[in-house]
Amino acid sequence: MKKTVTLLLVAAAFTASAQNVGINTSTPKATLDVVGSPATAAEPDGFMAPRLTRAQLIAKTGYGADQNGAIVYVTDLSGIVNTATAAVTQPGHYVFNGTVWNAFAIKKSISAYVNAGVAVTLGNLNVRMSASGNRSLDISFTNAVAAVSGVGLNKYRTTSPTAGGGFISVSGYQRNSTSDGTNHWTAGTWRRWQADADFPIHGSSQEILINDDTNKITYRVTMIVGYGYNNNVISIEQL
């Protein structure tokens, strides 16, 4: 009985006009015309695509030519990608082209002025300047990453910046963590990229090229130290 009443209520919300169908309108202007409730603040408007984890999407086997144009929303980066999901590298909306899933427009970079300890996030990567101890870049991944590699370039100012310029010391650093059955970068765990690096003078910078080898994503991260460790510039680019 409950299902019958629900179906009747849904049917009542639809109005057919020739070949067009309207929801909350008796005069649909297109094949499907949905009218929301913009004047009602408490009423959320919009479309909700089916939401799946990436692992759930990877496990799906029923997609083919007949599903060309299907849209889903991927909520996380769980699972190891296969051929059809190779481009699923960030949470967001994806459309199926009959063979593979492709992203709608996804943000490829972000930058912000942030104080020490405040994170900047792009996709699965979170970056911040450490709030205490050696002031350098802390990294965490929203979803666990087993294999990470990359190189860093450190530019240390020896004195505060002046109009006349100053000397800069440059050093390099590289790291690699390969899975041995455990996740070297556990989800939500902050780790300093280079534990002994410290940037005591504003205007110093740290730049890192990070390979998320697990998900086949490369990021370029840049930090420029602000005065008193406030208003530090942090940017993340997905390459």
N, C-alpha and C positions, 0 to 999 in steps of 0.2 A: 504493500500500500504506500509506504514511504517513497519508494522509487517512482511509483506512478504519479504521485503528487509533485515530486521534484521535476519529472519530465514535463508535466503540464505547465508548471511555472516557467521553465526554460522556454518552452514553446510559446508561451504568452509574451515573452520578451522579444521574440523575433517577429518582424513584419515583412512579408514578401511584397515586392512591387515589381511586376514584370519578372525579369531575371535577376533583380537585385534583392539583397536581404539586408534588413536593418535591425540593429539592436538598440532599443530605447528611441527609435525614430520610426515614424510611419511613412517617411519619404526618403528612403536610402538613395544616396547620390553615387554609389558605386556597387560593384559586385557584393561587397560586404561593407556596410557603413555602421560603425560603432560610435554612438554618442555617449560621452561620459557625463560626469556631474561636476563641472568646473566650479560652480557656485557653492558647492557643499564641501567645506574645508575638511570635514572628517571622513569624506568618502574618497578612497584612493582610486585613481583612474590609471589605465594602462593595460598593456597586454603582458601576460606571463607565459613565456616559452617554457617547455618542459625543462626541469632542472635536474642535472645528473652530475655526479662526480666524474672526473676523467676516467677513472678505472671502470666505472659503469658503462661509459660510452665506448671504451676500448673493447669491452666484453660483448657489445651488441653485434649480432651477425645478420640481422634482417634488413640492412640497408643496401640498396642497389639502385638501378636506373629509375625505378618507380618512385624513389624517395628524393629525387633531384629537387632541391629547393627547400628541403626540410630544415627547420631551425631549432636549435637547442641552446640552453645556457649551461655552461660547464662551471661548476662551483669551486673546484680545486684542481691540483695537479697530481693527484694520486695515480698510481699505475705507471707502467712503462709503455711508451707509445708504440703503436704499430704503424703500418703504411698509411692507413686511412686517417689516423689521428696525429700524424707527424707535425702538423702545423698548430696543434692545440698546445700552446706554450704559456698561456696565461688564462686565468678565469675570465669568462666573458661569453658573448654570443658567437655561435658558429653556424655556418650554413653548409649543407651537404651538396656537392656538385655531381652526384651520381657515382663518384669514386672515393673522394676524400673530403674531409671537413676543412673549411677555410674560415678564417676569422673575419668578423665584421671589423670595422676600423678599431684598432687597439692602440692605446697610448704607447709610444716607443721611447719616450724620455720624460723625465721630470726633474725639476730643480727647485730648491727652496733655501731661504735664509733661516736657519734653525739654531737654537742654543744647544750646548752639549747635552747629550742624553735624549734628544728628540729625534725620532726616526723619520726617514724618508723612504717611501715604498714604491716599487715598480714591479708589478707582477708578483713573482714568488720571492723577490729579493727585498730585504730590509736593511737599511744602512743608517748609522748614526756615528757621531763623535762620542767616544767614551766619556762618561760623566766624571770619572775620577782616575787617579793613577796616570799612567802614560796616556797622553791625549792623542789618539789615533783612531782609525776607522774600526768600528765594530760591525760585524756582518751576522745576519740571521736569515734563515729561509722559513717561510710560512709553512711549506710542506717539506718534509725531510728530503735531503739530498745526500746520496751516498758518496759520490765522486765529484770533487771540486779541484780545479787547478787554476793557476793564473800567475801574473807577474805584477809587481808594484813598482812605482817610481816615486821616491820621496825627495822633496825639495825643501831643505831646511834653511830658513833665514837665520843668520847669526845675530842680526840686530833688527830693531823695528824698522819698517819701511820709511824711507825719507824721500824727499823730492830729488835728492842727488843720487838715489839708488843705494844698493848694498850688495854684499856678497851672499851667494847661495851655495850651500853644500848639497850635492846630489848623491843619492845612493839607490840601489835596486834591491828587490827582494822577490823571491818566488816561492810558491808552495804547491803541494799536491797531496790530496787525500784520496785514496782508492779504497773501495769497499772491501773489507775482509769478512763480510757477514754481518757487520753492524753499520749503522749509519754514522758516518763521521761528522755530519752536520745535522743533528737532531732537530726536528721541527720546533721552532720557537726559541732555540738556544742561541744566545749571543756569544760570538767568539771574535776576539781581536784578530784582524788579518795578520798583523805583525806585532807580536806581543812586546818587543823591545823598542818599538818606534815611539818617539815622543816629539811633539811639535809645540815647543813652548812660546814661539814668537808668532804673532799674528802676521798673516801674509804668507806663511809657509803652506805647502800643499802636499797632498798625497793622492796619487792617481793609481788605479788598479784596473787591470783587465782580468775579469773573472769568467772562467768557463764553468757553467753548470753542466758537467759532463753527463750527469744522469738524464737531464732533459734536453741536452743539445742546444743550450742557450748561452750566448756570450753577452756580458755586460761590461760597460766602461763606467767606472765610478770615480768621481773627482770630489775632493774636499779642499777648500781654502779656509784656513783658520782665521776666525774673526777676533776682534780685540776682546780680551778677557774671556775667550771661548764662547762668546755670544755672537749671534748672527753669522755663524759659520755657513759658508756656501757648500751645499752638497747637491751633486747632480748624479743621476743614473740614466744611462742610455742603453737600450737593447740594440745590439749590433746585428 
